[in-house]
Amino acid sequence: MGKGTIRRLIADRGFGFIQTEEGKDFFFHRNELQGVQFTILREGQEVEFEMGQGQDGRPQAVRVRLSETQADDDSSDAGDDGGDGGDSGDQYQVQ
């Protein structure tokens, strides 16, 4: 399993590039994403991927997913608007 960072996203075309710690860039297509939608990806996010081969025969990243630490960070932020989460039961106490 390779690890890297999303270096560039081409949102209107549905693909991007992942840069590994060694400085190599790998193409990925939105069809290769697992457990995440392309629209929520951001440059700089850490991802894990496997190496595959594109239709043109060149190496590319396949089975791309957010790294576990990145996915945990994103899920804890999802839906968190800073409020108390709605009706907590103690908000409207009868006295």
C-alpha positions as a Python dict, from the first residue, in 0.01 Angstrom:
ca = {
    (1, 'M'): (0, 0, 0),
    (2, 'G'): (144, 335, -105),
    (3, 'K'): (96, 658, 81),
    (4, 'G'): (102, 1012, -44),
    (5, 'T'): (-57, 1353, -51),
    (6, 'I'): (-302, 1491, -303),
    (7, 'R'): (-86, 1736, -491),
    (8, 'R'): (-333, 1856, -753),
    (9, 'L'): (-701, 1808, -835),
    (10, 'I'): (-859, 1875, -1173),
    (11, 'A'): (-1218, 1888, -1049),
    (12, 'D'): (-1391, 1955, -1380),
    (13, 'R'): (-1222, 1649, -1535),
    (14, 'G'): (-1250, 1416, -1234),
    (15, 'F'): (-888, 1331, -1175),
    (16, 'G'): (-585, 1437, -980),
    (17, 'F'): (-228, 1359, -885),
    (18, 'I'): (-83, 1207, -571),
    (19, 'Q'): (272, 1283, -464),
    (20, 'T'): (458, 1022, -259),
    (21, 'E'): (711, 1100, 12),
    (22, 'E'): (980, 1009, -244),
    (23, 'G'): (853, 1289, -470),
    (24, 'K'): (695, 1070, -740),
    (25, 'D'): (361, 1177, -886),
    (26, 'F'): (85, 932, -973),
    (27, 'F'): (-231, 1000, -1167),
    (28, 'F'): (-565, 889, -1019),
    (29, 'H'): (-919, 897, -1156),
    (30, 'R'): (-1233, 952, -950),
    (31, 'N'): (-1351, 601, -1042),
    (32, 'E'): (-1066, 463, -831),
    (33, 'L'): (-1182, 628, -507),
    (34, 'Q'): (-1300, 406, -222),
    (35, 'G'): (-1511, 532, 65),
    (36, 'V'): (-1491, 896, -33),
    (37, 'Q'): (-1650, 1117, -297),
    (38, 'F'): (-1429, 1316, -532),
    (39, 'T'): (-1612, 1639, -445),
    (40, 'I'): (-1486, 1638, -84),
    (41, 'L'): (-1119, 1581, -169),
    (42, 'R'): (-881, 1869, -111),
    (43, 'E'): (-522, 1926, -211),
    (44, 'G'): (-291, 1838, 76),
    (45, 'Q'): (-500, 1549, 209),
    (46, 'E'): (-314, 1229, 289),
    (47, 'V'): (-421, 919, 97),
    (48, 'E'): (-338, 552, 65),
    (49, 'F'): (-342, 373, -268),
    (50, 'E'): (-229, 70, -463),
    (51, 'M'): (-29, 76, -781),
    (52, 'G'): (-208, -18, -1099),
    (53, 'Q'): (-187, 41, -1469),
    (54, 'G'): (-388, 291, -1667),
    (55, 'Q'): (-550, 228, -2004),
    (56, 'D'): (-246, 386, -2166),
    (57, 'G'): (-12, 138, -1993),
    (58, 'R'): (140, 389, -1754),
    (59, 'P'): (143, 336, -1377),
    (60, 'Q'): (-139, 501, -1184),
    (61, 'A'): (-288, 500, -836),
    (62, 'V'): (-585, 267, -791),
    (63, 'R'): (-810, 188, -493),
    (64, 'V'): (-744, 535, -353),
    (65, 'R'): (-879, 621, -10),
    (66, 'L'): (-814, 878, 258),
    (67, 'S'): (-554, 766, 510),
    (68, 'E'): (-702, 649, 838),
    (69, 'T'): (-583, 958, 1026),
    (70, 'Q'): (-719, 1186, 754),
    (71, 'A'): (-1053, 1002, 741),
    (72, 'D'): (-1084, 1026, 1121),
    (73, 'D'): (-1013, 1400, 1111),
    (74, 'D'): (-1267, 1456, 833),
    (75, 'S'): (-1541, 1249, 993),
    (76, 'S'): (-1510, 1430, 1323),
    (77, 'D'): (-1559, 1759, 1141),
    (78, 'A'): (-1850, 1638, 930),
    (79, 'G'): (-2171, 1795, 1043),
    (80, 'D'): (-2007, 1972, 1335),
    (81, 'D'): (-2143, 2323, 1320),
    (82, 'G'): (-2011, 2415, 1661),
    (83, 'G'): (-2354, 2386, 1820),
    (84, 'D'): (-2473, 2139, 2077),
    (85, 'G'): (-2622, 1902, 1822),
    (86, 'G'): (-2983, 2008, 1858),
    (87, 'D'): (-3229, 1908, 2130),
    (88, 'S'): (-3010, 1779, 2410),
    (89, 'G'): (-3297, 1732, 2652),
    (90, 'D'): (-3160, 1967, 2917),
    (91, 'Q'): (-3192, 2276, 2706),
    (92, 'Y'): (-3561, 2328, 2788),
    (93, 'Q'): (-3597, 2237, 3153),
    (94, 'V'): (-3930, 2297, 3324),
    (95, 'Q'): (-3892, 2473, 3657),
}
